[in-house]
Amino acid sequence: MALEHAILVSLLEKPGSGYELARRFERSIGYFWTATHQQIYRVLKRMENDGWVDARDVPQQGRPDKREYSVADLGRAALSSWLHDPIEPESVRHDLAVKIRGAAFDDPAALIREVERHRQAHRDRLTHYLAGQERDFTEPGPAARPAGPQAPPDAERELQHAVLRGGIAYERMMIGWLDDVLATLARFGPHR
């Protein structure tokens, strides 16, 4: 996937400035596709030059005007084309897994702190994901729902939730695996 596609998805969800896009990458998309502020601004400029996004200056009180981007027809067509192209399944490239295998040739127990640090990072991300799910995807109780036929499904919302559920499942899997690694490492004392 190119950064352009992640930006197009984000702008289709909600038009915004380069700064706002960078914030979205930090809060949500960035868990699946990372980009620096500089990369986002550079790619936005190229996308504007290629006709994929439209930009307009939005006046602000007490601050400089901001440049707000939205997806142009060419950008929508580029995203549609990319969505229909097959992609190869991703290969896992995991530095920690190589370290764990390499620990057999050193002191396995010395790796415990590093594995614990990774476990905590996954724990923190899982907590963040679960809070987002609670905030954004908890259905109101029956009394709060309007009576009558249900509204048609909201593809944007449901697919965002599907990606979030994938992130939650991944973090739970990683925590379970790291717990297993910690239990395995704990069985080994320092090499003599």
N, C-alpha and C positions, 0 to 999 in steps of 0.2 A: 504494500500500500504506500502510496505517496502522501506526503504531508498535504498536498493539494486536496486529496479526497477527504481527509479528516477535517480540513477547514471548510470544504463545501458542506459536509454534513452539519457541522456546527452552525454555519451561517443559515442553512435551511431551517434548522431548529429555531434560530433567532438571529436576525441581522445584528451586527455590532462593530465596534471599533477594533483596531488591532490590539489595544490594551484589554478590551473585554474578552476577545478571543484568547489571549494569553492567560487570562484569569480562568476561563473555562477549561483550558488545557490543564491548568494546575489543579482544578477541583474535580474534574470528571474524565474528560477524554484522555488526559495525561496518564491515567492509570493503564491505558491500553495503547496509547501512542504519544510519545513525548516529543516536545519541541521547545526550543528556547524562544524568548521574545524576539530576538534578532532573526531567527529562522522564520517565524510567523510573519514578521513585517516584510522580509525579503520576498517570501513566497506570495504574500498578498499583492505586493507591487507587480510581480511577474504575472499573477492571475488577472490583475486589472489591465495590464498591457495586452494580455492575450484575449481579453473580452470575457473571461470567465466570471468576473465579479464586477458589479457596479459600485461606485463610491460616491458619496455625497457629503458635503460639509454640513455639520449640524452645529448651529450656534449654541454656546453655553454661557450662562451668566457667571461672571467673575472668573472665568477660565477661558483658555484658548478654545477655539472651535475644535470639534473632533471630527474625524473622518469615519463615517459609518459605511460598512460594506454589506452588500446583499448579493445573492447569487443571480447572475445573468442567465439568459437562455443557453448560451454556449457552455456555461459551467454546469447547468442542469443536465445538458446533453452529455458532457464529459463524465459526469458522475453516473448517469444511466448506463453509458457504455462500459464503464469500469465495473458497475454492479453486475452486468451480464457476462463479463469475462470470467472464466474459471481462474482460480488461484490455487497454488500448491499448498498442501497442509504444511504448517510451520514445523520446523525442527526445533527441538529444545536445545538451547545452548546455555548451560548452567555451570558457571564457575564454581559455585559451592559444591556441586556434585563431584567435580574433578578433585577439589580439595579433600573431600571426604574419602574418595578412593585413594588419594595420595597419602592420607594420614596413616595408612597401613605401613608406610615406609619411614615413619617418623614416630611421633608420640600421639596416638589417637586421642587420648584424653586432653591434649593441648588444644584441640579444636572445639571443645565444648563451649567456650565463651563465644566463639564466632557463630556457632550454630544457634546458641541462645539469642544472640543479637539478631540474627535473621528471623528466628521464631517471633521475637518481639515486634519486629517490623511488620511481619505478616499479621500478627495479632492486632496491631494498631490499624492496619489497612482494613482488616475484617470489621473492626469496631466502626470505622468510618463508613464502610459500605452498608453495614446494618443500620446505622443511624440515618443514612440517606434513604434507605429502603423504607424505614419507619416514617420518615418525614415526607417522602414523595410518593410512596406507593401503598400506604395503608388505606384501605377502603373505609369509608364512613359506615357507621352502624346502620341497621335497617331503618331506624326512625329518621335518619338524616338523608336517606336516598329518596329521590322523587318517585312518586307513584306512577304507574303506567309502564308502557313498553320500554325496555332497556335501549339506551342509545347504541348506535353501531360502535364496534370496537375502534379505539383510537390507536392506529398502527404506530405512530411516533412514540406514544407513551408506553405501549406494550412492548415494543422492541427495545426501548431504553431499559425497561425493567428486565427483559430477557438478558441483556448484556450485563446488567448489574447482578442478576442471579448467577451468571457465569463467573463473574468476579468473586462473588461470595463463595461459590463452590470451589473455585481455585484456591482461595485463601484457606479455606477449611482443609482442603487436601494437603496444602503445603504445611500447615500447622501439624496435621496428623503425621506426615512424613518426617518432619523435623523432630517431633516427639519420639518417633521410632529411631531416628538417627541418634538422638541424645541418649536413649536407653541403651543403644548398641555401644556408643562411645564410653558410657559409664562403666561398662564391663571390663574395660581395658585400663590398666594402670600405666604409668609412664614406662617406656622401653628402658631397659638397663643396658 
